[in-house]
Amino acid sequence: MCNDTAVDRDGRACCSAQHYADPLDRLCYTTPTEVRDALSVVPEGNKLIGVVDGESDMGGPTLSYSEFWDPLDGGRYRGPWGDNMTAFVSGRWRRWMAEYKKVGGRVDVLHVDAEWSDWYISRGFAKQRSSDDNRTGVWAAVAADPRWPALQARLNAAGKSFAADFTDISDMATWPLNSTVDLRAHVWDSVMFERTAEIVNASYFEPIRVSFPDGTSCTLHGP
């Protein structure tokens, strides 16, 4: 929805890691009125709004910016949490959708394309390099975060029946991807998949139901 080639009313880039334009700024975003008018010719029951990965955050052009995946260790790493993104996106999306309802917009389906993979061992999370010294040490930053005990407990609960234990994650960069014995990478990725879906729910689906509590379906493509 963000026009990454445009500038906003103040002359700043609409979509950047440093600045996030007003979600109702028509220079930067598809406006509620434009979407309402486009869907006016679509039969009732078939009005779909699609949110495409990248511009879907209503902020920067990609989700690789640390503003979205919570930074760890002074910004050296991206951690497996999205509190920043959830608060940011849900607030903007709630505001956009409230205006959409105000101008008489209707929606039957919200489809979010969220192919996010930053947290998966299989996509290289554990081999993430720090921004300043090029060392692999994200595991230490994760373990030092105050949110880690809760995530660790969830991982251990999910891995219990597979003998996958997350008491020590210092060797996570070497967890095998194709082992039938050491299944830590698979359990980690499975839990991260669930957590990604939870963030999509909190960021997009719950806000839309503030304005449209009944009769709106929500679908997800990805991760």
KOLKOLFI-13562 format. One record per residue: residue in three letters; x, z, y negated of N, C-alpha, C in turn. Coordinates in steps of 0.2 Angstrom, whole numbers, padded with zeros to 4 digits, always signed. Last residue first. Example, Ala and Ser with C-alpha at 12.3 -4.5 7.8 and 13.67 -1.06 7.14 Angstrom:
REM residues 2
SER+0064+0035+0011+0068+0036+0005+0064+0039+0000;ALA+0066+0039+0028+0062+0039+0022+0066+0039+0016;
This chain:
REM residues 223
PRO+0020+0031+0090+0027+0029+0087+0030+0024+0092;GLY+0008+0017+0087+0015+0020+0087+0015+0027+0090;HIS-0006+0017+0078-0002+0012+0082+0005+0015+0082;LEU-0021+0025+0079-0014+0026+0077-0011+0020+0082;THR-0037+0028+0071-0033+0025+0076-0026+0025+0074;CYS-0053+0035+0068-0046+0035+0066-0042+0033+0072;SER-0069+0033+0061-0064+0033+0067-0057+0033+0064;THR-0082+0042+0053-0076+0038+0052-0071+0039+0058;GLY-0093+0050+0054-0094+0043+0055-0088+0038+0054;ASP-0090+0061+0041-0095+0059+0046-0094+0052+0047;PRO-0083+0064+0030-0082+0069+0035-0086+0066+0042;PHE-0074+0058+0019-0079+0055+0023-0079+0059+0030;SER-0066+0067+0012-0071+0062+0008-0076+0059+0012;VAL-0060+0073+0022-0062+0077+0016-0067+0073+0012;ARG-0056+0063+0030-0062+0067+0032-0064+0072+0027;ILE-0044+0060+0025-0049+0055+0024-0056+0058+0026;PRO-0036+0071+0028-0038+0070+0021-0043+0065+0021;GLU-0035+0069+0043-0038+0075+0040-0040+0074+0032;PHE-0027+0057+0043-0034+0058+0046-0038+0064+0043;TYR-0015+0059+0036-0019+0054+0035-0026+0055+0037;SER-0007+0071+0039-0006+0067+0033-0011+0062+0031;ALA-0012+0077+0050-0012+0081+0044-0011+0076+0038;ASN-0010+0065+0059-0017+0069+0058-0017+0072+0052;VAL+0003+0064+0058-0001+0058+0056-0008+0061+0055;ILE+0007+0076+0064+0009+0074+0057+0005+0069+0054;GLU+0003+0074+0077+0001+0080+0073+0002+0079+0065;ALA+0011+0064+0081+0004+0063+0080+0001+0068+0076;THR+0024+0070+0081+0022+0065+0076+0015+0063+0075;ARG+0022+0079+0091+0022+0082+0084+0021+0076+0079;GLU+0021+0071+0102+0015+0075+0100+0016+0077+0093;PHE+0035+0066+0101+0029+0062+0101+0023+0065+0099;MET+0042+0078+0103+0042+0075+0097+0036+0069+0096;VAL+0039+0080+0117+0036+0085+0112+0036+0082+0105;SER+0045+0069+0122+0038+0070+0123+0035+0075+0118;ASP+0059+0071+0118+0055+0065+0116+0047+0066+0117;TRP+0061+0083+0126+0062+0083+0119+0058+0077+0116;VAL+0059+0078+0139+0055+0083+0137+0055+0083+0129;HIS+0070+0068+0139+0063+0066+0140+0058+0071+0138;ALA+0081+0077+0138+0080+0071+0133+0072+0069+0133;ARG+0080+0085+0149+0080+0088+0142+0078+0082+0137;LEU+0082+0083+0163+0076+0079+0159+0075+0082+0152;ASP+0093+0080+0175+0093+0083+0168+0087+0079+0164;VAL+0088+0072+0185+0089+0079+0186+0089+0083+0179;THR+0087+0059+0183+0081+0062+0187+0082+0069+0188;SER+0093+0051+0168+0094+0056+0174+0087+0058+0177;ASN+0093+0043+0157+0091+0040+0163+0091+0045+0169;LEU+0099+0049+0147+0092+0046+0146+0089+0044+0152;PRO+0108+0065+0145+0107+0058+0148+0099+0056+0147;TRP+0115+0072+0131+0109+0072+0136+0108+0065+0139;THR+0124+0073+0122+0126+0070+0128+0121+0070+0133;ALA+0119+0079+0111+0122+0072+0110+0124+0069+0116;MET+0117+0092+0115+0111+0087+0115+0114+0080+0114;ASP+0125+0103+0116+0127+0097+0120+0122+0091+0119;SER+0118+0113+0110+0124+0111+0107+0127+0105+0110;ILE+0107+0120+0113+0106+0113+0112+0113+0110+0109;ASP+0101+0133+0123+0107+0130+0120+0107+0122+0120;THR+0088+0133+0127+0091+0139+0124+0097+0137+0121;PHE+0080+0124+0133+0083+0122+0127+0086+0129+0123;ASP+0079+0117+0150+0079+0123+0145+0083+0121+0139;ALA+0070+0111+0162+0073+0109+0156+0073+0114+0151;ALA+0063+0111+0174+0069+0115+0174+0073+0112+0168;PHE+0050+0107+0173+0055+0101+0174+0062+0104+0174;SER+0042+0117+0169+0041+0114+0176+0046+0108+0178;LYS+0047+0119+0156+0048+0124+0161+0047+0121+0168;GLY+0046+0111+0145+0051+0109+0150+0051+0114+0156;ALA+0036+0116+0137+0035+0110+0140+0040+0108+0145;ALA+0042+0128+0134+0036+0128+0138+0035+0122+0141;ASN+0053+0124+0127+0054+0127+0133+0048+0128+0137;LEU+0047+0118+0116+0051+0114+0120+0052+0117+0127;ARG+0041+0130+0110+0037+0124+0112+0041+0120+0117;ALA+0053+0137+0107+0048+0140+0112+0043+0134+0115;GLN+0058+0128+0098+0062+0130+0104+0057+0132+0109;LEU+0049+0130+0087+0050+0123+0091+0053+0124+0097;ALA+0051+0143+0084+0045+0141+0086+0045+0134+0090;PRO+0065+0143+0081+0063+0147+0086+0056+0145+0089;TRP+0066+0134+0069+0069+0132+0076+0066+0136+0082;ARG+0064+0138+0057+0058+0135+0061+0060+0133+0068;PRO+0076+0141+0051+0071+0146+0053+0065+0144+0057;ASP+0090+0132+0057+0084+0132+0053+0079+0138+0056;ALA+0100+0132+0066+0101+0137+0061+0094+0137+0056;ALA+0097+0122+0075+0097+0129+0077+0097+0134+0072;VAL+0100+0111+0066+0093+0112+0069+0092+0119+0071;ALA+0113+0112+0064+0109+0112+0058+0101+0114+0060;ALA+0118+0110+0077+0119+0116+0073+0114+0117+0068;TRP+0114+0096+0079+0111+0102+0083+0112+0109+0080;VAL+0121+0088+0071+0114+0090+0069+0111+0095+0073;GLY+0134+0084+0071+0133+0091+0071+0126+0093+0070;THR+0146+0073+0070+0140+0074+0074+0139+0081+0075;ARG+0153+0068+0054+0153+0072+0061+0147+0072+0064;ASN+0155+0063+0042+0154+0058+0047+0155+0062+0054;ASP+0154+0070+0030+0160+0070+0034+0160+0066+0040;ASP+0142+0067+0023+0148+0068+0020+0154+0068+0024;SER+0130+0066+0031+0131+0061+0025+0138+0061+0022;SER+0132+0066+0049+0131+0069+0042+0133+0064+0037;ARG+0124+0056+0061+0130+0058+0057+0128+0061+0051;GLN+0115+0058+0076+0115+0058+0069+0121+0060+0065;LYS+0114+0060+0089+0120+0057+0087+0120+0056+0079;ALA+0101+0064+0091+0106+0069+0092+0113+0066+0090;PHE+0093+0052+0088+0093+0058+0084+0099+0063+0085;GLY+0093+0040+0096+0099+0042+0092+0099+0048+0088;ARG+0082+0037+0103+0083+0033+0097+0089+0035+0093;SER+0081+0047+0112+0082+0040+0115+0083+0035+0109;ILE+0078+0058+0105+0084+0057+0108+0086+0050+0110;TYR+0068+0056+0090+0069+0055+0097+0076+0054+0099;TRP+0065+0056+0077+0066+0062+0080+0068+0062+0087;ASP+0063+0044+0071+0069+0047+0069+0070+0053+0073;SER+0052+0035+0073+0056+0037+0079+0062+0041+0077;TRP+0037+0028+0069+0042+0033+0067+0046+0035+0073;GLU+0026+0019+0067+0031+0018+0072+0037+0022+0070;ALA+0011+0019+0062+0016+0024+0061+0022+0024+0067;ASP-0002+0013+0056+0004+0010+0059+0010+0014+0058;VAL-0018+0018+0056-0012+0020+0053-0006+0017+0058;HIS-0034+0014+0051-0029+0013+0056-0022+0014+0053;LEU-0050+0020+0050-0044+0020+0047-0038+0019+0052;VAL-0066+0014+0049-0060+0015+0053-0054+0015+0049;ASP-0076+0013+0039-0078+0015+0046-0072+0017+0051;VAL-0079+0016+0022-0074+0015+0028-0077+0017+0034;ARG-0083+0012+0006-0085+0014+0012-0080+0012+0017;GLY-0084+0016-0012-0081+0013-0006-0084+0016+0001;GLY-0088+0021-0024-0093+0018-0019-0090+0015-0013;VAL-0080+0027-0032-0082+0021-0034-0086+0017-0029;LYS-0078+0039-0024-0081+0040-0031-0083+0033-0033;LYS-0071+0035-0013-0077+0037-0012-0081+0037-0019;TYR-0059+0032-0020-0062+0027-0016-0069+0029-0015;GLU-0055+0045-0024-0057+0040-0029-0061+0034-0026;ALA-0052+0051-0012-0058+0054-0016-0060+0049-0021;MET-0041+0043-0008-0048+0042-0004-0054+0045-0008;TRP-0032+0047-0017-0034+0040-0017-0040+0039-0014;ARG-0031+0061-0014-0033+0059-0020-0035+0052-0020;ARG-0027+0060+0000-0033+0064-0002-0035+0061-0009;TRP-0014+0054-0002-0019+0051+0001-0026+0054+0000;ARG-0007+0064-0009-0008+0058-0012-0014+0054-0009;GLY-0008+0075+0000-0010+0076-0006-0012+0069-0010;SER-0002+0069+0012-0009+0071+0012-0012+0072+0005;VAL+0012+0067+0007+0007+0061+0009+0000+0063+0009;PHE+0016+0080+0004+0017+0075-0001+0011+0069+0001;ALA+0015+0087+0016+0012+0090+0010+0011+0084+0005;THR+0022+0079+0025+0015+0080+0026+0011+0083+0020;MET+0035+0078+0020+0031+0072+0020+0023+0074+0021;ASN+0039+0092+0022+0039+0089+0015+0034+0083+0015;ASP+0038+0094+0035+0033+0098+0031+0033+0094+0024;GLY+0043+0088+0047+0040+0084+0042+0036+0088+0037;TRP+0057+0090+0057+0052+0093+0054+0049+0088+0048;PRO+0070+0088+0063+0064+0086+0067+0058+0090+0064;GLY+0081+0083+0049+0079+0087+0054+0072+0085+0057;ARG+0094+0074+0044+0087+0074+0044+0085+0078+0050;TYR+0109+0081+0036+0105+0078+0041+0098+0078+0040;ARG+0113+0085+0023+0118+0081+0028+0114+0078+0033;GLY+0106+0093+0015+0105+0086+0015+0109+0082+0019;GLY+0109+0106+0018+0111+0104+0011+0110+0096+0011;ASP+0104+0107+0031+0111+0108+0030+0113+0105+0023;LEU+0092+0094+0032+0095+0101+0034+0102+0101+0032;PRO+0076+0088+0025+0084+0088+0026+0086+0095+0028;ASP+0062+0082+0034+0065+0087+0030+0073+0087+0031;TRP+0057+0066+0030+0059+0070+0036+0064+0076+0033;PHE+0056+0063+0016+0050+0063+0021+0052+0067+0027;GLU+0067+0064+0009+0062+0067+0006+0056+0067+0011;SER+0077+0056+0015+0076+0063+0017+0070+0067+0014;TYR+0071+0040+0020+0073+0045+0015+0072+0052+0017;SER+0065+0033+0030+0071+0035+0031+0074+0040+0026;LEU+0053+0026+0028+0053+0033+0030+0059+0036+0031;THR+0053+0015+0014+0054+0016+0021+0054+0024+0022;PRO+0049+0014+0001+0048+0008+0005+0049+0009+0012;GLY+0041+0030-0005+0047+0025-0004+0045+0019+0001;GLY+0024+0031-0005+0030+0033-0009+0036+0028-0008;MET+0014+0029+0004+0013+0029-0003+0018+0032-0007;ASP+0018+0027+0017+0019+0034+0015+0017+0035+0007;SER+0016+0014+0020+0011+0019+0022+0012+0026+0019;GLU+0027+0006+0018+0023+0008+0012+0017+0013+0014;GLY+0030+0011+0033+0034+0009+0027+0031+0011+0021;ASP+0016+0005+0042+0022+0009+0041+0027+0006+0036;VAL+0000+0002+0034+0006-0001+0037+0012+0004+0036;VAL-0016+0005+0036-0010+0008+0033-0004+0006+0037;GLY-0032-0002+0034-0025-0002+0038-0020+0000+0034;ILE-0048+0001+0035-0043+0001+0031-0036+0002+0035;LEU-0063-0008+0040-0057-0005+0042-0052-0005+0036;LYS-0079-0009+0043-0075-0009+0037-0069-0005+0039;ASN-0089-0010+0052-0083-0014+0054-0078-0014+0048;GLY-0100-0004+0048-0098-0003+0055-0091-0006+0057;GLU-0107-0018+0039-0107-0010+0040-0105-0009+0047;PRO-0096-0032+0037-0103-0029+0039-0101-0021+0040;VAL-0088-0036+0022-0087-0034+0029-0093-0031+0031;VAL-0088-0038+0009-0091-0043+0013-0091-0042+0020;SER-0082-0026+0004-0089-0027+0002-0093-0033+0007;LEU-0069-0026+0005-0073-0024+0011-0080-0025+0010;ALA-0065-0029-0008-0063-0033-0002-0067-0032+0004;ASP-0070-0019-0016-0073-0026-0016-0071-0030-0011;ARG-0062-0008-0011-0070-0008-0010-0073-0015-0011;VAL-0050-0012-0014-0051-0011-0007-0059-0011-0006;GLU-0051-0012-0028-0049-0018-0025-0051-0018-0018;THR-0054+0002-0030-0059-0003-0032-0057-0010-0029;PRO-0042+0008-0026-0048+0010-0022-0054+0004-0024;THR-0028-0003-0027-0033+0002-0030-0039+0003-0026;THR-0012-0004-0021-0019-0007-0020-0024-0002-0022;TYR+0000+0002-0033-0004+0002-0027-0010-0002-0027;CYS+0006-0002-0045+0010+0000-0039+0006+0000-0032;LEU-0003-0005-0055+0003-0009-0054+0007-0007-0048;ARG-0013+0005-0053-0014-0002-0051-0008-0006-0051;ASP-0011+0021-0049-0008+0016-0053-0008+0009-0050;LEU-0015+0031-0040-0020+0027-0043-0017+0022-0048;PRO-0003+0037-0037-0006+0033-0032-0012+0029-0034;ASP+0010+0036-0048+0003+0039-0047+0000+0034-0042;ALA+0026+0035-0039+0021+0033-0044+0014+0036-0043;TYR+0040+0044-0037+0034+0042-0033+0028+0041-0038;HIS+0058+0042-0035+0052+0043-0040+0046+0040-0036;GLN+0068+0042-0027+0069+0046-0032+0062+0047-0036;ALA+0066+0032-0018+0067+0039-0015+0067+0044-0021;SER+0053+0021-0023+0060+0023-0022+0060+0030-0020;CYS+0041+0011-0029+0043+0014-0023+0051+0015-0022;CYS+0041+0007-0042+0035+0010-0039+0037+0014-0033;ALA+0053+0010-0055+0052+0007-0048+0046+0010-0045;ARG+0047+0012-0071+0051+0014-0066+0049+0011-0059;GLY+0039+0010-0082+0044+0006-0081+0049+0008-0076;ASP+0027+0018-0083+0033+0020-0086+0039+0016-0085;ARG+0019+0011-0074+0017+0011-0081+0023+0014-0085;ASP+0031+0004-0062+0025+0008-0064+0024+0008-0072;VAL+0036-0011-0055+0037-0005-0059+0031-0002-0061;ALA+0037-0020-0039+0034-0018-0045+0037-0012-0048;THR+0040-0021-0026+0044-0026-0030+0042-0024-0037;ASP+0033-0013-0018+0040-0011-0018+0044-0016-0023;ASN+0018-0007-0019+0021-0013-0021+0028-0012-0022;CYS+0011+0002-0006+0015+0002-0012+0018-0005-0013;MET+0004+0000+0006+0000+0000+0000+0004+0000-0006;
